Amino acid sequence: MTSIAFTQTDRSLIGRWWRTIDRWTLAALILLIAVGGVLALAATPAVAERLGYDTFHFAKRQMVFLPVALAVMFGISLFSPTGVRRFALVLFAVFFVLTIATLFMGHEVKGASRWIKLGSFTLQPSEFLKSTFVVVAAWMFANQHYREEFPGFLIATGLYAAVVGVLLLQPDFGMTIVVSVVWSIQFFLAGLPMLWVVGVAALFLGGGVGAYFVLGHVQSRIDRFLDPASGDTYQVSRSMEAFLNGGWFGTGPGEGTVKSFLPDAHADFIFAVAGEEFGLFACLFIVLLFAFIVLRGFLRMFKEADLFALIATVGLLVQFGLQAIINMASTLHLIPTKGMTLPFISYGGSSALALAIGMGMVLALTRERKRGGAHD
């Protein structure tokens, strides 16, 4: 009782944060990060040895990334909605410029220039660009709702075109799809006229068909998905074997074999390692964690009066959930393969930090506050 009374009377920044934060979502995110740490220990040693590194090279790096990501998420969750807007705007400007810079000085991997090499660390600016764009677009949409003379829809559309243009030049068609879906949902929530809905749907359908005929790597992935005999399906085939080997309860931590053969076992195909070593029930637990975080965030938005917070939070949660769905569906051969990380679980510093920024903003925007007011 004394502890509860102390919490209620504590007027410090941390005290207010603890009273207003969604503790269930926070706990689920911490648990997801912990799962990522366990799977990093399971999946990365074999990959490191195959590449000639120290056995725990990737594991040790990930054990640095994850606590830093947790600290970043906590720090951003302290922000007010106004602080979130300003923070997102600054980061959007910085990472938009850096994303453009990758076209001229990018570190090329598998035919795409998406990274900037900083010593032993490679930064993928577009990972940070996509979450900050969601918040900036939500700000523009909400502003037009409150001030009809403000050209928020036009600005948001212009920013979307600029972001998509840069992503396609890298090229990164998968991230373009994610950004497009999220932007469309935000536009719909902001009051997109039905005629525009039809127009946007037609534009995306035409864009998808055009990408198939213009972008060779997109056509190749779709063809291999529809007809496995038409090309190399090595990673997907090994991934499916891993799930079959794992069965209900898995082969046991460290006992799997797929990580010794899959080039991306620690990154895009880490879900296959989870399936082989920890089994179906563990995979379902991971799926439920993602579903809980996204659905709980949606439920909290039902009573949200601030249009900016509503549009931004829904956009960030859709982006988070869609990225997880794409990764897991690719691993299970339910959709064409796409190099997209599993949030907080796949290896990668840029991904972990960018996701921490996005989910930190979700925690900040879903904090309880007085109706019509904002956080302190």
C-alpha positions, 0 to 999 in steps of 0.5 A: 500500500505504501508503494502504491501511495508513493507512486500516486503522489510522485510528481517526478518525470519518471513517476508520471511516466510510470502512472501513464505508460501502457505497462502491458505493451511495455512488458510485451516489448521487453519480452520480445527483445528478450526472445530476440536475445535468446534467438541471437545466441541460437542462430548467430554462432554457426553463421559467424563460424561459416564467415570466419569470425569469432563464434560469438561475433554476431551474438556479442554485437546483438547483445550491445544493440538490444540494450541500447534499443531498450534504452532508446525506446524508454527515453522516447516514451517519456516524450509528450505528443509535441515532443514526438512530432518535433523529434520525428521531424528532425530525424525525418529530415536527417535520414531522408538526406542520408537515404539520398546519400546512399545512392552516391556513397552507399555500401552495396549489398546484393545489388542494392545500395541501402547502407552507409558504412561507418567503420565496422557498423553499417547504417541503413538510413531507410529503416529510420526514415520509414517510422519517422515519415509515419509521424510526420505524415500523421502531423500533416493529415491532422493539421489539415483536419483542424485547419482546412486552409492548411495543405496537409494532404498535399504536403503528406502526398508530396513527402510520400512521393519523395520517400518512395522515389528514393526507395525505388532508386536504391532499389527497395521495393519491399519497403516501398510496399510497406510505406505505401500501405501505411500511408494509405491507411493513414490517409483513409483515417484522415478522411480520404474521399472515396473517389481518392480511395479508388484512385489510390487503389488503382495506382498501387495495382498499376504500380505492382504490375509495373514493378513486375515487368520493370524490376527484374529482381521482383519478377524473379522472386514472384516467378520462383514463388509461383513456380519453384522450378523456375529458379533458385529456392534454396533458402525457402526449401531449407527453411521449410525443412527446418519447421518440419524437423522442429515439430511441436517442441523443437530439437532443442537449443543449439541442436538445429542444423538449418543455421549451418546452411542458411546464409541469412539464418541470423537475419531474414530467416531467423524464424526458421531457426526458432521453428527448428530448435524451439518448435511450433509452440514457440513460434506461435508464442512469438506470433501472439506477442506481435499480435498482442502489441498491435491489437492492444495499441489499436484498442487504446486508440478507440478512446483517443481524442487527438487525431494526430496521436490516432493516425500516428499510432495506427500507422506505426503499429501497422508498420510494425505488424506488417513487417513481422507478417512479411518476414514470417510469411516469407519464411513459411513460403506463403508470399514471395521472399523479401529481405525484411527483418523480424522486429527485435528478433533478426540480427541488425543494429539499424533495424533494432534502433529504428524499431526502438524509435518507432515503438518508443513513439507508440508508447509515448502516444498511447500514454494516458492523458487528460481528454483534449490535453497532452502529456507533461 
